[in-house]
C-alpha cells in the first residue's frame, strides 16, 4: 500500500479541485473537495466574498461553463502550510476556456493566484475557504 505525506494529501485535493472542475464532476467536487460551507471569494473578478455552500458553487460554475467546449486549469508553485488539522495553500493557476463556435477568437485565459484553506475532516482534507486573485485576462473574454 502506498502512503502519502500530509502535504501530498493536501496537494492532491487541490489538484482534484482543478481536474474535477475541468471534467465538470460536480458531485465529486461536493463529496471529495469542498466542505459543505465555504467562504468563497471571487471579488477580483467582480463577484462577491460570501459564505456559501459547495452545492451553490458547483451550480454557479456549471452555469458559467454552459456552451464552453473545453476547460483547462493548470496550477502549481504550491506553497503549503500545515498547522494540525488546518492547512493553507497558495498556488499560481491559469484557466483556459475554449469555444469552437466563437467568432472573435476561440479562447480566453484567466491568470491569477489562489489562497485556499483546508480543514482535516474524518473523511480527509476539505476546502473551507477559497479566494481567487485575478492578475489579468487575455483572449476573447466573452467568447462571442
C-alpha positions in Angstrom: 0.0 0.0 0.0 1.3 3.4 -0.9 1.1 6.1 1.7 1.2 9.9 1.2 2.6 12.6 3.3 0.1 15.1 4.8 1.4 17.7 2.2 0.8 15.1 -0.6 -2.8 14.6 0.6 -3.4 18.4 0.6 -1.9 18.9 -2.8 -4.0 16.0 -4.2 -7.1 17.8 -3.0 -6.0 21.0 -4.8 -5.2 19.0 -8.0 -8.5 17.3 -7.9 -10.2 20.7 -7.5 -8.9 21.7 -10.9 -9.3 18.4 -12.6 -12.8 17.8 -11.4 -13.8 21.3 -12.4 -12.4 20.8 -15.9 -14.3 17.5 -16.1 -17.4 19.1 -14.6 -17.6 16.4 -12.0 -19.9 18.4 -9.7 -20.8 15.6 -7.3 -17.1 14.7 -6.8 -16.3 18.4 -6.0 -19.0 18.4 -3.4 -18.2 14.9 -2.0 -14.4 15.0 -2.1 -13.1 18.6 -2.3 -15.3 21.2 -0.6 -16.7 21.4 2.9 -20.4 21.9 3.0 -20.0 25.5 3.8 -17.3 27.6 2.1 -16.1 31.2 2.4 -15.9 31.8 -1.3 -14.2 34.9 -2.7 -14.2 35.8 -6.4 -14.2 39.5 -5.8 -11.2 40.0 -8.0 -13.4 39.0 -11.0 -16.4 41.2 -9.9 -18.0 38.5 -7.8 -18.6 38.6 -4.1 -16.9 37.4 -1.0 -19.6 35.4 0.8 -20.3 32.3 2.9 -22.0 29.8 0.5 -22.4 26.0 0.1 -20.4 23.7 -2.1 -23.7 22.9 -3.9 -24.1 26.6 -4.8 -20.5 26.9 -6.0 -21.0 23.9 -8.3 -24.3 25.3 -9.6 -22.7 28.6 -10.4 -19.7 27.0 -12.1 -21.9 24.7 -14.1 -24.0 27.6 -15.4 -20.8 29.6 -16.2 -19.4 26.8 -18.3 -22.5 26.2 -20.3 -21.6 26.4 -24.0 -17.9 26.1 -23.4 -16.4 23.2 -25.3 -13.2 22.7 -23.2 -11.9 24.0 -19.9 -8.2 23.6 -18.8 -6.8 24.6 -15.5 -3.1 24.4 -14.8 -1.9 25.0 -11.3 1.4 24.9 -9.4 4.0 26.6 -7.4 2.2 25.3 -4.3 3.2 26.9 -1.0 1.6 24.7 1.7 1.5 25.5 5.4 0.1 22.9 7.8 -1.0 23.5 11.4 -2.5 20.4 12.9 -5.9 20.0 11.2 -5.8 23.3 9.2 -3.8 23.9 6.1 -3.3 26.8 3.7 -2.2 26.6 0.1 -1.1 29.4 -2.2 -1.0 28.5 -5.8 -0.5 30.0 -9.2 -3.0 29.0 -11.9 -4.3 29.6 -15.4 -7.7 28.7 -16.7 -8.2 28.5 -20.4 -11.7 28.2 -21.9 -12.3 27.1 -25.5 -15.4 27.6 -27.5 -15.3 26.3 -31.1 -18.2 28.5 -32.3 -16.8 31.8 -31.0 -16.3 34.3 -33.9 -13.9 36.7 -32.1 -11.4 34.1 -31.1 -11.9 30.7 -29.7 -10.1 31.1 -26.3 -9.9 33.2 -23.2 -7.5 32.8 -20.4 -7.6 33.9 -16.8 -4.2 34.2 -15.0 -4.0 34.5 -11.2 -3.4 33.0 -7.8 -5.4 31.2 -5.2 -5.5 31.3 -1.5 -7.1 28.1 -0.2 -7.7 26.9 3.3 -8.4 23.3 4.2 -9.7 21.5 7.2 -9.0 17.9 8.1 -12.3 16.1 8.5 -12.8 12.5 9.3 -13.0 11.7 5.6 -10.0 13.8 4.6 -9.0 17.3 3.8 -11.7 19.7 2.6 -11.6 23.2 1.3 -13.5 25.7 3.6 -12.0 29.0 2.3 -11.4 29.7 -1.4 -10.1 33.0 -2.8 -9.2 33.7 -6.4 -6.9 36.6 -7.2 -7.1 37.6 -10.8 -3.9 39.1 -12.3 -5.1 39.5 -15.9 -7.1 38.0 -18.7 -6.3 37.5 -22.4 -8.2 36.5 -25.5 -11.9 36.7 -26.3 -13.2 37.4 -22.8 -16.8 37.0 -23.7 -16.2 34.0 -26.1 -18.6 35.7 -28.5 
